[in-house]
Amino acid sequence: MDKGCKSVVCTHTEDTDMVVGVWEDGPIGSFRGGRSGKIGFGGTAFGELGNSQIGPFEWYRPLIVQIIEFFRTGRAPVKKEETFEIYAFMEAADESKRKGGIPVSLESLFPKLKE
């Protein structure tokens, strides 16, 4: 998904969180995080031209390579605006969870996150 998420809602149980974001131009994205049972990584991207499986993720090595490159060059691999929106998304999910699963707009959190 790209930048432009407008709102996030989190449904929480003892074993699972389900987070759904709605983007400004209409798409939705969801994430399910489990705290019990078999854990795995992967997903499905649904698009206008078809669907595609995502994963399995071999995420640790590429992450470390990017971190080392950042420390070596001082250039962040992700724009600060994108990083800011990622944090806003996570905070909106947590705020929704704290409020019992109501949708939370990312825009409502930007002033809080800029402090």
Biopython code that builds the backbone (N, CA, C, O; Angstrom):
import numpy as np
from Bio.PDB.StructureBuilder import StructureBuilder

atoms = [
    (1, "MET", "N", (0.853, -1.168, 0.000)),
    (1, "MET", "CA", (0.000, 0.000, 0.000)),
    (1, "MET", "C", (0.903, 1.237, 0.000)),
    (1, "MET", "O", (2.039, 1.204, 0.474)),
    (2, "ASP", "N", (0.380, 2.281, -0.525)),
    (2, "ASP", "CA", (1.124, 3.535, -0.614)),
    (2, "ASP", "C", (0.670, 4.468, 0.500)),
    (2, "ASP", "O", (-0.185, 4.116, 1.313)),
    (3, "LYS", "N", (1.249, 5.651, 0.524)),
    (3, "LYS", "CA", (0.809, 6.657, 1.486)),
    (3, "LYS", "C", (-0.646, 7.024, 1.211)),
    (3, "LYS", "O", (-1.181, 6.729, 0.143)),
    (4, "GLY", "N", (-1.277, 7.669, 2.185)),
    (4, "GLY", "CA", (-2.637, 8.148, 1.976)),
    (4, "GLY", "C", (-3.699, 7.435, 2.774)),
    (4, "GLY", "O", (-4.884, 7.569, 2.469)),
    (5, "CYS", "N", (-3.307, 6.665, 3.808)),
    (5, "CYS", "CA", (-4.309, 6.019, 4.645)),
    (5, "CYS", "C", (-5.074, 7.098, 5.401)),
    (5, "CYS", "O", (-4.474, 8.015, 5.962)),
    (6, "LYS", "N", (-6.399, 6.988, 5.415)),
    (6, "LYS", "CA", (-7.244, 7.981, 6.074)),
    (6, "LYS", "C", (-7.678, 7.545, 7.467)),
    (6, "LYS", "O", (-7.657, 8.350, 8.399)),
    (7, "SER", "N", (-8.070, 6.286, 7.623)),
    (7, "SER", "CA", (-8.545, 5.848, 8.931)),
    (7, "SER", "C", (-8.189, 4.386, 9.170)),
    (7, "SER", "O", (-7.956, 3.611, 8.242)),
    (8, "VAL", "N", (-8.158, 4.043, 10.460)),
    (8, "VAL", "CA", (-7.775, 2.693, 10.874)),
    (8, "VAL", "C", (-8.730, 2.238, 11.974)),
    (8, "VAL", "O", (-9.133, 3.027, 12.829)),
    (9, "VAL", "N", (-9.084, 0.963, 11.938)),
    (9, "VAL", "CA", (-9.885, 0.368, 13.003)),
    (9, "VAL", "C", (-9.204, -0.932, 13.427)),
    (9, "VAL", "O", (-8.690, -1.682, 12.597)),
    (10, "CYS", "N", (-9.213, -1.179, 14.732)),
    (10, "CYS", "CA", (-8.592, -2.398, 15.270)),
    (10, "CYS", "C", (-9.621, -3.176, 16.080)),
    (10, "CYS", "O", (-10.232, -2.642, 17.006)),
    (11, "THR", "N", (-9.803, -4.427, 15.725)),
    (11, "THR", "CA", (-10.623, -5.341, 16.511)),
    (11, "THR", "C", (-9.662, -6.215, 17.296)),
    (11, "THR", "O", (-8.749, -6.814, 16.726)),
    (12, "HIS", "N", (-9.868, -6.288, 18.609)),
    (12, "HIS", "CA", (-8.919, -6.948, 19.506)),
    (12, "HIS", "C", (-9.586, -8.063, 20.294)),
    (12, "HIS", "O", (-10.683, -7.896, 20.827)),
    (13, "THR", "N", (-8.908, -9.200, 20.358)),
    (13, "THR", "CA", (-9.273, -10.261, 21.292)),
    (13, "THR", "C", (-7.999, -10.645, 22.043)),
    (13, "THR", "O", (-6.919, -10.135, 21.743)),
    (14, "GLU", "N", (-8.124, -11.523, 22.995)),
    (14, "GLU", "CA", (-6.954, -11.948, 23.774)),
    (14, "GLU", "C", (-5.862, -12.535, 22.877)),
    (14, "GLU", "O", (-4.677, -12.344, 23.149)),
    (15, "ASP", "N", (-6.240, -13.236, 21.825)),
    (15, "ASP", "CA", (-5.262, -13.927, 20.983)),
    (15, "ASP", "C", (-4.959, -13.249, 19.658)),
    (15, "ASP", "O", (-3.991, -13.617, 18.992)),
    (16, "THR", "N", (-5.768, -12.258, 19.255)),
    (16, "THR", "CA", (-5.625, -11.715, 17.901)),
    (16, "THR", "C", (-5.984, -10.235, 17.858)),
    (16, "THR", "O", (-6.875, -9.772, 18.569)),
    (17, "ASP", "N", (-5.266, -9.503, 17.006)),
    (17, "ASP", "CA", (-5.661, -8.149, 16.611)),
    (17, "ASP", "C", (-5.878, -8.170, 15.102)),
    (17, "ASP", "O", (-5.067, -8.728, 14.362)),
    (18, "MET", "N", (-6.962, -7.567, 14.651)),
    (18, "MET", "CA", (-7.236, -7.412, 13.228)),
    (18, "MET", "C", (-7.332, -5.913, 12.967)),
    (18, "MET", "O", (-8.195, -5.231, 13.520)),
    (19, "VAL", "N", (-6.444, -5.410, 12.123)),
    (19, "VAL", "CA", (-6.381, -3.980, 11.834)),
    (19, "VAL", "C", (-6.741, -3.763, 10.373)),
    (19, "VAL", "O", (-6.220, -4.444, 9.490)),
    (20, "VAL", "N", (-7.636, -2.812, 10.121)),
    (20, "VAL", "CA", (-8.057, -2.496, 8.757)),
    (20, "VAL", "C", (-7.881, -1.002, 8.539)),
    (20, "VAL", "O", (-8.378, -0.186, 9.316)),
    (21, "GLY", "N", (-7.164, -0.650, 7.467)),
    (21, "GLY", "CA", (-6.983, 0.743, 7.090)),
    (21, "GLY", "C", (-7.742, 1.039, 5.809)),
    (21, "GLY", "O", (-7.859, 0.179, 4.936)),
    (22, "VAL", "N", (-8.261, 2.263, 5.696)),
    (22, "VAL", "CA", (-8.954, 2.720, 4.494)),
    (22, "VAL", "C", (-8.145, 3.866, 3.899)),
    (22, "VAL", "O", (-7.839, 4.837, 4.591)),
    (23, "TRP", "N", (-7.797, 3.755, 2.617)),
    (23, "TRP", "CA", (-6.989, 4.762, 1.939)),
    (23, "TRP", "C", (-7.879, 5.785, 1.248)),
    (23, "TRP", "O", (-9.040, 5.514, 0.941)),
    (24, "GLU", "N", (-7.312, 6.964, 1.008)),
    (24, "GLU", "CA", (-8.093, 8.090, 0.490)),
    (24, "GLU", "C", (-8.718, 7.823, -0.868)),
    (24, "GLU", "O", (-9.772, 8.380, -1.174)),
    (25, "ASP", "N", (-8.109, 7.002, -1.677)),
    (25, "ASP", "CA", (-8.669, 6.735, -3.002)),
    (25, "ASP", "C", (-9.483, 5.442, -3.055)),
    (25, "ASP", "O", (-9.807, 4.956, -4.139)),
    (26, "GLY", "N", (-9.818, 4.876, -1.869)),
    (26, "GLY", "CA", (-10.754, 3.761, -1.838)),
    (26, "GLY", "C", (-10.241, 2.404, -1.401)),
    (26, "GLY", "O", (-11.015, 1.646, -0.817)),
    (27, "PRO", "N", (-8.978, 2.041, -1.645)),
    (27, "PRO", "CA", (-8.552, 0.699, -1.252)),
    (27, "PRO", "C", (-8.551, 0.505, 0.267)),
    (27, "PRO", "O", (-8.490, 1.469, 1.031)),
    (28, "ILE", "N", (-8.617, -0.741, 0.679)),
    (28, "ILE", "CA", (-8.448, -1.079, 2.076)),
    (28, "ILE", "C", (-7.283, -2.052, 2.193)),
    (28, "ILE", "O", (-6.978, -2.796, 1.261)),
    (29, "GLY", "N", (-6.647, -2.034, 3.343)),
    (29, "GLY", "CA", (-5.580, -2.981, 3.647)),
    (29, "GLY", "C", (-5.833, -3.521, 5.037)),
    (29, "GLY", "O", (-6.328, -2.804, 5.907)),
    (30, "SER", "N", (-5.497, -4.777, 5.252)),
    (30, "SER", "CA", (-5.727, -5.361, 6.564)),
    (30, "SER", "C", (-4.498, -6.135, 7.016)),
    (30, "SER", "O", (-3.693, -6.605, 6.213)),
    (31, "PHE", "N", (-4.388, -6.248, 8.339)),
    (31, "PHE", "CA", (-3.297, -6.974, 8.961)),
    (31, "PHE", "C", (-3.879, -7.749, 10.129)),
    (31, "PHE", "O", (-4.646, -7.210, 10.926)),
    (32, "ARG", "N", (-3.517, -8.989, 10.222)),
    (32, "ARG", "CA", (-3.964, -9.817, 11.338)),
    (32, "ARG", "C", (-2.733, -10.252, 12.102)),
    (32, "ARG", "O", (-1.822, -10.857, 11.538)),
    (33, "GLY", "N", (-2.709, -9.943, 13.388)),
    (33, "GLY", "CA", (-1.592, -10.338, 14.242)),
    (33, "GLY", "C", (-2.074, -11.292, 15.305)),
    (33, "GLY", "O", (-2.968, -10.967, 16.087)),
    (34, "GLY", "N", (-1.482, -12.469, 15.334)),
    (34, "GLY", "CA", (-1.870, -13.472, 16.314)),
    (34, "GLY", "C", (-0.830, -13.620, 17.407)),
    (34, "GLY", "O", (0.367, -13.442, 17.178)),
    (35, "ARG", "N", (-1.300, -13.945, 18.591)),
    (35, "ARG", "CA", (-0.408, -14.148, 19.722)),
    (35, "ARG", "C", (-0.423, -15.599, 20.206)),
    (35, "ARG", "O", (0.193, -15.918, 21.223)),
    (36, "SER", "N", (-1.112, -16.465, 19.495)),
    (36, "SER", "CA", (-1.128, -17.878, 19.862)),
    (36, "SER", "C", (-1.302, -18.706, 18.595)),
    (36, "SER", "O", (-1.608, -18.178, 17.525)),
    (37, "GLY", "N", (-1.103, -19.998, 18.736)),
    (37, "GLY", "CA", (-1.250, -20.885, 17.584)),
    (37, "GLY", "C", (-0.049, -20.783, 16.655)),
    (37, "GLY", "O", (0.983, -20.216, 17.014)),
    (38, "LYS", "N", (-0.195, -21.331, 15.474)),
    (38, "LYS", "CA", (0.879, -21.325, 14.490)),
    (38, "LYS", "C", (1.054, -19.911, 13.930)),
    (38, "LYS", "O", (0.091, -19.286, 13.486)),
    (39, "ILE", "N", (2.265, -19.429, 13.956)),
    (39, "ILE", "CA", (2.576, -18.083, 13.491)),
    (39, "ILE", "C", (3.273, -18.181, 12.138)),
    (39, "ILE", "O", (4.134, -19.037, 11.938)),
    (40, "GLY", "N", (2.904, -17.314, 11.225)),
    (40, "GLY", "CA", (3.541, -17.282, 9.912)),
    (40, "GLY", "C", (3.420, -15.900, 9.308)),
    (40, "GLY", "O", (2.698, -15.046, 9.823)),
    (41, "PHE", "N", (4.127, -15.683, 8.219)),
    (41, "PHE", "CA", (4.103, -14.411, 7.526)),
    (41, "PHE", "C", (3.707, -14.657, 6.086)),
    (41, "PHE", "O", (4.094, -15.665, 5.494)),
    (42, "GLY", "N", (2.946, -13.751, 5.525)),
    (42, "GLY", "CA", (2.537, -13.860, 4.139)),
    (42, "GLY", "C", (1.316, -13.002, 3.918)),
    (42, "GLY", "O", (0.886, -12.278, 4.817)),
    (43, "GLY", "N", (0.766, -13.077, 2.746)),
    (43, "GLY", "CA", (-0.415, -12.288, 2.475)),
    (43, "GLY", "C", (-0.868, -12.440, 1.041)),
    (43, "GLY", "O", (-0.299, -13.201, 0.258)),
    (44, "THR", "N", (-1.904, -11.698, 0.726)),
    (44, "THR", "CA", (-2.438, -11.649, -0.626)),
    (44, "THR", "C", (-2.694, -10.198, -0.978)),
    (44, "THR", "O", (-3.316, -9.467, -0.207)),
    (45, "ALA", "N", (-2.220, -9.781, -2.134)),
    (45, "ALA", "CA", (-2.516, -8.450, -2.657)),
    (45, "ALA", "C", (-3.619, -8.606, -3.691)),
    (45, "ALA", "O", (-3.495, -9.390, -4.631)),
    (46, "PHE", "N", (-4.693, -7.856, -3.511)),
    (46, "PHE", "CA", (-5.825, -7.893, -4.420)),
    (46, "PHE", "C", (-5.762, -6.638, -5.279)),
    (46, "PHE", "O", (-5.753, -5.525, -4.751)),
    (47, "GLY", "N", (-5.717, -6.806, -6.593)),
    (47, "GLY", "CA", (-5.598, -5.654, -7.473)),
    (47, "GLY", "C", (-6.578, -5.684, -8.619)),
    (47, "GLY", "O", (-7.293, -6.667, -8.815)),
    (48, "GLU", "N", (-6.610, -4.604, -9.376)),
    (48, "GLU", "CA", (-7.514, -4.483, -10.515)),
    (48, "GLU", "C", (-7.219, -5.521, -11.593)),
    (48, "GLU", "O", (-8.126, -5.985, -12.284)),
    (49, "LEU", "N", (-5.950, -5.881, -11.731)),
    (49, "LEU", "CA", (-5.561, -6.826, -12.783)),
    (49, "LEU", "C", (-5.448, -8.258, -12.287)),
    (49, "LEU", "O", (-5.147, -9.163, -13.065)),
    (50, "GLY", "N", (-5.689, -8.470, -10.995)),
    (50, "GLY", "CA", (-5.610, -9.818, -10.448)),
    (50, "GLY", "C", (-5.073, -9.791, -9.031)),
    (50, "GLY", "O", (-4.802, -8.732, -8.465)),
    (51, "ASN", "N", (-4.926, -10.975, -8.477)),
    (51, "ASN", "CA", (-4.450, -11.130, -7.106)),
    (51, "ASN", "C", (-3.089, -11.807, -7.123)),
    (51, "ASN", "O", (-2.758, -12.548, -8.049)),
    (52, "SER", "N", (-2.306, -11.540, -6.082)),
    (52, "SER", "CA", (-0.971, -12.109, -6.018)),
    (52, "SER", "C", (-0.615, -12.463, -4.584)),
    (52, "SER", "O", (-0.866, -11.687, -3.662)),
    (53, "GLN", "N", (-0.031, -13.633, -4.405)),
    (53, "GLN", "CA", (0.436, -14.039, -3.081)),
    (53, "GLN", "C", (1.702, -13.257, -2.726)),
    (53, "GLN", "O", (2.562, -13.022, -3.575)),
    (54, "ILE", "N", (1.795, -12.865, -1.472)),
    (54, "ILE", "CA", (2.954, -12.141, -0.965)),
    (54, "ILE", "C", (3.645, -13.048, 0.047)),
    (54, "ILE", "O", (2.996, -13.621, 0.922)),
    (55, "GLY", "N", (4.937, -13.170, -0.075)),
    (55, "GLY", "CA", (5.677, -13.992, 0.883)),
    (55, "GLY", "C", (6.040, -15.314, 0.247)),
    (55, "GLY", "O", (5.727, -15.516, -0.927)),
    (56, "PRO", "N", (6.671, -16.210, 0.942)),
    (56, "PRO", "CA", (7.024, -16.050, 2.344)),
    (56, "PRO", "C", (8.070, -14.947, 2.518)),
    (56, "PRO", "O", (8.878, -14.690, 1.625)),
    (57, "PHE", "N", (8.036, -14.308, 3.678)),
    (57, "PHE", "CA", (8.945, -13.211, 3.922)),
    (57, "PHE", "C", (10.285, -13.718, 4.438)),
    (57, "PHE", "O", (10.350, -14.450, 5.426)),
    (58, "GLU", "N", (11.302, -13.335, 3.785)),
    (58, "GLU", "CA", (12.680, -13.540, 4.236)),
    (58, "GLU", "C", (13.159, -12.167, 4.651)),
    (58, "GLU", "O", (14.071, -11.608, 4.041)),
    (59, "TRP", "N", (12.548, -11.624, 5.687)),
    (59, "TRP", "CA", (12.641, -10.209, 5.989)),
    (59, "TRP", "C", (13.866, -9.794, 6.780)),
    (59, "TRP", "O", (14.287, -8.644, 6.661)),
    (60, "TYR", "N", (14.449, -10.645, 7.563)),
    (60, "TYR", "CA", (15.484, -10.198, 8.481)),
    (60, "TYR", "C", (16.756, -9.746, 7.771)),
    (60, "TYR", "O", (17.279, -8.673, 8.071)),
    (61, "ARG", "N", (17.257, -10.543, 6.842)),
    (61, "ARG", "CA", (18.507, -10.180, 6.165)),
    (61, "ARG", "C", (18.380, -8.869, 5.392)),
    (61, "ARG", "O", (19.227, -7.994, 5.571)),
    (62, "PRO", "N", (17.358, -8.686, 4.534)),
    (62, "PRO", "CA", (17.237, -7.409, 3.827)),
    (62, "PRO", "C", (17.085, -6.217, 4.772)),
    (62, "PRO", "O", (17.558, -5.121, 4.471)),
    (63, "LEU", "N", (16.431, -6.426, 5.906)),
    (63, "LEU", "CA", (16.287, -5.358, 6.889)),
    (63, "LEU", "C", (17.651, -4.965, 7.442)),
    (63, "LEU", "O", (17.969, -3.779, 7.528)),
    (64, "ILE", "N", (18.448, -5.942, 7.811)),
    (64, "ILE", "CA", (19.785, -5.666, 8.348)),
    (64, "ILE", "C", (20.659, -4.976, 7.303)),
    (64, "ILE", "O", (21.414, -4.063, 7.640)),
    (65, "VAL", "N", (20.569, -5.392, 6.056)),
    (65, "VAL", "CA", (21.343, -4.752, 4.983)),
    (65, "VAL", "C", (20.976, -3.269, 4.892)),
    (65, "VAL", "O", (21.858, -2.420, 4.768)),
    (66, "GLN", "N", (19.680, -2.955, 4.952)),
    (66, "GLN", "CA", (19.238, -1.559, 4.886)),
    (66, "GLN", "C", (19.705, -0.765, 6.115)),
    (66, "GLN", "O", (20.097, 0.395, 5.990)),
    (67, "ILE", "N", (19.664, -1.379, 7.280)),
    (67, "ILE", "CA", (20.119, -0.700, 8.504)),
    (67, "ILE", "C", (21.606, -0.393, 8.410)),
    (67, "ILE", "O", (22.032, 0.714, 8.741)),
    (68, "ILE", "N", (22.387, -1.347, 7.970)),
    (68, "ILE", "CA", (23.837, -1.134, 7.824)),
    (68, "ILE", "C", (24.106, -0.029, 6.813)),
    (68, "ILE", "O", (24.961, 0.827, 7.043)),
    (69, "GLU", "N", (23.387, -0.040, 5.698)),
    (69, "GLU", "CA", (23.562, 0.998, 4.678)),
    (69, "GLU", "C", (23.215, 2.380, 5.244)),
    (69, "GLU", "O", (23.898, 3.363, 4.955)),
    (70, "PHE", "N", (22.154, 2.450, 6.050)),
    (70, "PHE", "CA", (21.777, 3.715, 6.681)),
    (70, "PHE", "C", (22.897, 4.213, 7.590)),
    (70, "PHE", "O", (23.264, 5.386, 7.527)),
    (71, "PHE", "N", (23.444, 3.339, 8.434)),
    (71, "PHE", "CA", (24.521, 3.757, 9.332)),
    (71, "PHE", "C", (25.790, 4.120, 8.561)),
    (71, "PHE", "O", (26.540, 5.005, 8.974)),
    (72, "ARG", "N", (26.024, 3.443, 7.457)),
    (72, "ARG", "CA", (27.227, 3.717, 6.662)),
    (72, "ARG", "C", (27.129, 5.051, 5.918)),
    (72, "ARG", "O", (28.107, 5.796, 5.846)),
    (73, "THR", "N", (25.947, 5.351, 5.363)),
    (73, "THR", "CA", (25.805, 6.531, 4.496)),
    (73, "THR", "C", (25.064, 7.692, 5.151)),
    (73, "THR", "O", (25.227, 8.842, 4.744)),
    (74, "GLY", "N", (24.250, 7.395, 6.161)),
    (74, "GLY", "CA", (23.420, 8.434, 6.763)),
    (74, "GLY", "C", (22.158, 8.730, 5.971)),
    (74, "GLY", "O", (21.392, 9.617, 6.346)),
    (75, "ARG", "N", (21.926, 8.001, 4.877)),
    (75, "ARG", "CA", (20.722, 8.189, 4.061)),
    (75, "ARG", "C", (19.670, 7.149, 4.445)),
    (75, "ARG", "O", (19.904, 5.943, 4.366)),
    (76, "ALA", "N", (18.521, 7.643, 4.858)),
    (76, "ALA", "CA", (17.435, 6.740, 5.254)),
    (76, "ALA", "C", (16.851, 6.060, 4.018)),
    (76, "ALA", "O", (16.692, 6.708, 2.984)),
    (77, "PRO", "N", (16.524, 4.758, 4.103)),
    (77, "PRO", "CA", (15.957, 4.046, 2.955)),
    (77, "PRO", "C", (14.487, 4.383, 2.702)),
    (77, "PRO", "O", (13.938, 4.025, 1.659)),
    (78, "VAL", "N", (13.850, 5.070, 3.650)),
    (78, "VAL", "CA", (12.446, 5.431, 3.534)),
    (78, "VAL", "C", (12.328, 6.926, 3.816)),
    (78, "VAL", "O", (12.956, 7.439, 4.742)),
    (79, "LYS", "N", (11.518, 7.624, 3.014)),
    (79, "LYS", "CA", (11.319, 9.052, 3.224)),
    (79, "LYS", "C", (10.692, 9.303, 4.583)),
    (79, "LYS", "O", (9.898, 8.496, 5.065)),
    (80, "LYS", "N", (11.051, 10.434, 5.206)),
    (80, "LYS", "CA", (10.532, 10.728, 6.541)),
    (80, "LYS", "C", (9.010, 10.843, 6.547)),
    (80, "LYS", "O", (8.379, 10.492, 7.544)),
    (81, "GLU", "N", (8.404, 11.323, 5.464)),
    (81, "GLU", "CA", (6.943, 11.422, 5.400)),
    (81, "GLU", "C", (6.294, 10.040, 5.438)),
    (81, "GLU", "O", (5.252, 9.848, 6.063)),
    (82, "GLU", "N", (6.924, 9.087, 4.763)),
    (82, "GLU", "CA", (6.395, 7.721, 4.768)),
    (82, "GLU", "C", (6.572, 7.085, 6.148)),
    (82, "GLU", "O", (5.677, 6.400, 6.642)),
    (83, "THR", "N", (7.728, 7.315, 6.764)),
    (83, "THR", "CA", (7.965, 6.812, 8.112)),
    (83, "THR", "C", (6.947, 7.400, 9.080)),
    (83, "THR", "O", (6.397, 6.682, 9.916)),
    (84, "PHE", "N", (6.694, 8.700, 8.972)),
    (84, "PHE", "CA", (5.730, 9.377, 9.816)),
    (84, "PHE", "C", (4.345, 8.746, 9.660)),
    (84, "PHE", "O", (3.649, 8.530, 10.652)),
    (85, "GLU", "N", (3.944, 8.452, 8.430)),
    (85, "GLU", "CA", (2.625, 7.860, 8.210)),
    (85, "GLU", "C", (2.547, 6.432, 8.748)),
    (85, "GLU", "O", (1.493, 6.010, 9.223)),
    (86, "ILE", "N", (3.648, 5.685, 8.679)),
    (86, "ILE", "CA", (3.670, 4.335, 9.257)),
    (86, "ILE", "C", (3.415, 4.414, 10.760)),
    (86, "ILE", "O", (2.616, 3.651, 11.302)),
    (87, "TYR", "N", (4.102, 5.343, 11.429)),
    (87, "TYR", "CA", (3.884, 5.515, 12.869)),
    (87, "TYR", "C", (2.462, 5.985, 13.165)),
    (87, "TYR", "O", (1.854, 5.544, 14.140)),
    (88, "ALA", "N", (1.928, 6.881, 12.326)),
    (88, "ALA", "CA", (0.552, 7.347, 12.509)),
    (88, "ALA", "C", (-0.423, 6.181, 12.364)),
    (88, "ALA", "O", (-1.388, 6.083, 13.123)),
    (89, "PHE", "N", (-0.179, 5.291, 11.393)),
    (89, "PHE", "CA", (-1.022, 4.111, 11.200)),
    (89, "PHE", "C", (-1.003, 3.240, 12.458)),
    (89, "PHE", "O", (-2.051, 2.819, 12.947)),
    (90, "MET", "N", (0.212, 2.974, 12.979)),
    (90, "MET", "CA", (0.317, 2.129, 14.172)),
    (90, "MET", "C", (-0.350, 2.782, 15.376)),
    (90, "MET", "O", (-1.023, 2.105, 16.153)),
    (91, "GLU", "N", (-0.170, 4.094, 15.537)),
    (91, "GLU", "CA", (-0.799, 4.791, 16.657)),
    (91, "GLU", "C", (-2.322, 4.801, 16.506)),
    (91, "GLU", "O", (-3.039, 4.655, 17.496)),
    (92, "ALA", "N", (-2.817, 4.969, 15.288)),
    (92, "ALA", "CA", (-4.267, 4.933, 15.060)),
    (92, "ALA", "C", (-4.824, 3.556, 15.412)),
    (92, "ALA", "O", (-5.905, 3.455, 15.991)),
    (93, "ALA", "N", (-4.089, 2.492, 15.065)),
    (93, "ALA", "CA", (-4.539, 1.139, 15.421)),
    (93, "ALA", "C", (-4.583, 0.977, 16.937)),
    (93, "ALA", "O", (-5.540, 0.417, 17.473)),
    (94, "ASP", "N", (-3.557, 1.460, 17.629)),
    (94, "ASP", "CA", (-3.546, 1.369, 19.090)),
    (94, "ASP", "C", (-4.663, 2.201, 19.713)),
    (94, "ASP", "O", (-5.303, 1.772, 20.672)),
    (95, "GLU", "N", (-4.895, 3.398, 19.162)),
    (95, "GLU", "CA", (-5.964, 4.261, 19.682)),
    (95, "GLU", "C", (-7.330, 3.609, 19.470)),
    (95, "GLU", "O", (-8.183, 3.658, 20.356)),
    (96, "SER", "N", (-7.538, 3.004, 18.310)),
    (96, "SER", "CA", (-8.784, 2.294, 18.040)),
    (96, "SER", "C", (-8.969, 1.154, 19.039)),
    (96, "SER", "O", (-10.063, 0.948, 19.566)),
    (97, "LYS", "N", (-7.901, 0.427, 19.288)),
    (97, "LYS", "CA", (-7.947, -0.678, 20.257)),
    (97, "LYS", "C", (-8.302, -0.146, 21.648)),
    (97, "LYS", "O", (-9.137, -0.730, 22.339)),
    (98, "ARG", "N", (-7.673, 0.960, 22.062)),
    (98, "ARG", "CA", (-7.955, 1.548, 23.379)),
    (98, "ARG", "C", (-9.412, 2.012, 23.495)),
    (98, "ARG", "O", (-10.004, 1.980, 24.574)),
    (99, "LYS", "N", (-9.977, 2.443, 22.358)),
    (99, "LYS", "CA", (-11.352, 2.961, 22.357)),
    (99, "LYS", "C", (-12.382, 1.898, 22.004)),
    (99, "LYS", "O", (-13.526, 2.223, 21.687)),
    (100, "GLY", "N", (-11.988, 0.639, 22.058)),
    (100, "GLY", "CA", (-12.946, -0.442, 21.857)),
    (100, "GLY", "C", (-13.276, -0.749, 20.416)),
    (100, "GLY", "O", (-14.317, -1.347, 20.145)),
    (101, "GLY", "N", (-12.426, -0.361, 19.482)),
    (101, "GLY", "CA", (-12.620, -0.738, 18.085)),
    (101, "GLY", "C", (-13.305, 0.290, 17.211)),
    (101, "GLY", "O", (-13.826, -0.060, 16.152)),
    (102, "ILE", "N", (-13.320, 1.551, 17.621)),
    (102, "ILE", "CA", (-13.908, 2.567, 16.748)),
    (102, "ILE", "C", (-12.862, 3.033, 15.735)),
    (102, "ILE", "O", (-11.670, 3.015, 16.039)),
    (103, "PRO", "N", (-13.283, 3.449, 14.536)),
    (103, "PRO", "CA", (-12.323, 3.965, 13.548)),
    (103, "PRO", "C", (-11.642, 5.235, 14.060)),
    (103, "PRO", "O", (-12.268, 6.069, 14.714)),
    (104, "VAL", "N", (-10.353, 5.366, 13.753)),
    (104, "VAL", "CA", (-9.573, 6.538, 14.143)),
    (104, "VAL", "C", (-8.925, 7.106, 12.895)),
    (104, "VAL", "O", (-8.270, 6.387, 12.140)),
    (105, "SER", "N", (-9.112, 8.392, 12.685)),
    (105, "SER", "CA", (-8.521, 9.058, 11.526)),
    (105, "SER", "C", (-7.052, 9.360, 11.803)),
    (105, "SER", "O", (-6.707, 9.825, 12.889)),
    (106, "LEU", "N", (-6.187, 9.097, 10.825)),
    (106, "LEU", "CA", (-4.769, 9.410, 10.982)),
    (106, "LEU", "C", (-4.578, 10.912, 11.124)),
    (106, "LEU", "O", (-3.710, 11.365, 11.869)),
    (107, "GLU", "N", (-5.385, 11.680, 10.411)),
    (107, "GLU", "CA", (-5.274, 13.133, 10.466)),
    (107, "GLU", "C", (-5.467, 13.647, 11.895)),
    (107, "GLU", "O", (-4.829, 14.618, 12.300)),
    (108, "SER", "N", (-6.345, 12.995, 12.652)),
    (108, "SER", "CA", (-6.585, 13.434, 14.028)),
    (108, "SER", "C", (-5.368, 13.204, 14.917)),
    (108, "SER", "O", (-5.259, 13.811, 15.982)),
    (109, "LEU", "N", (-4.450, 12.330, 14.492)),
    (109, "LEU", "CA", (-3.277, 12.002, 15.306)),
    (109, "LEU", "C", (-2.027, 12.768, 14.902)),
    (109, "LEU", "O", (-1.064, 12.802, 15.669)),
    (110, "PHE", "N", (-2.009, 13.382, 13.729)),
    (110, "PHE", "CA", (-0.779, 14.042, 13.301)),
    (110, "PHE", "C", (-0.271, 15.067, 14.303)),
    (110, "PHE", "O", (0.931, 15.075, 14.571)),
    (111, "PRO", "N", (-1.113, 15.943, 14.881)),
    (111, "PRO", "CA", (-0.572, 16.890, 15.866)),
    (111, "PRO", "C", (0.050, 16.170, 17.063)),
    (111, "PRO", "O", (1.090, 16.592, 17.568)),
    (112, "LYS", "N", (-0.582, 15.089, 17.517)),
    (112, "LYS", "CA", (-0.069, 14.339, 18.654)),
    (112, "LYS", "C", (1.288, 13.726, 18.327)),
    (112, "LYS", "O", (2.178, 13.715, 19.177)),
    (113, "LEU", "N", (1.457, 13.223, 17.124)),
    (113, "LEU", "CA", (2.694, 12.563, 16.756)),
    (113, "LEU", "C", (3.820, 13.535, 16.439)),
    (113, "LEU", "O", (4.984, 13.134, 16.446)),
    (114, "LYS", "N", (3.516, 14.789, 16.164)),
    (114, "LYS", "CA", (4.553, 15.780, 15.840)),
    (114, "LYS", "C", (5.235, 16.324, 17.088)),
    (114, "LYS", "O", (6.284, 16.959, 16.994)),
    (115, "GLU", "N", (4.638, 16.076, 18.272)),
    (115, "GLU", "CA", (5.206, 16.605, 19.514)),
    (115, "GLU", "C", (6.565, 16.021, 19.795)),
    (115, "GLU", "O", (7.186, 16.359, 20.803)),
]
sb = StructureBuilder()
sb.init_structure("model")
sb.init_model(0)
sb.init_chain("A")
sb.init_seg("    ")
for serial, (resi, resn, name, xyz) in enumerate(atoms, 1):
    if name == "N":
        sb.init_residue(resn, " ", resi, " ")
    sb.init_atom(name, np.array(xyz, "f"), 0.0, 1.0, " ", f" {name:<3s}", serial, name[0])
structure = sb.get_structure()
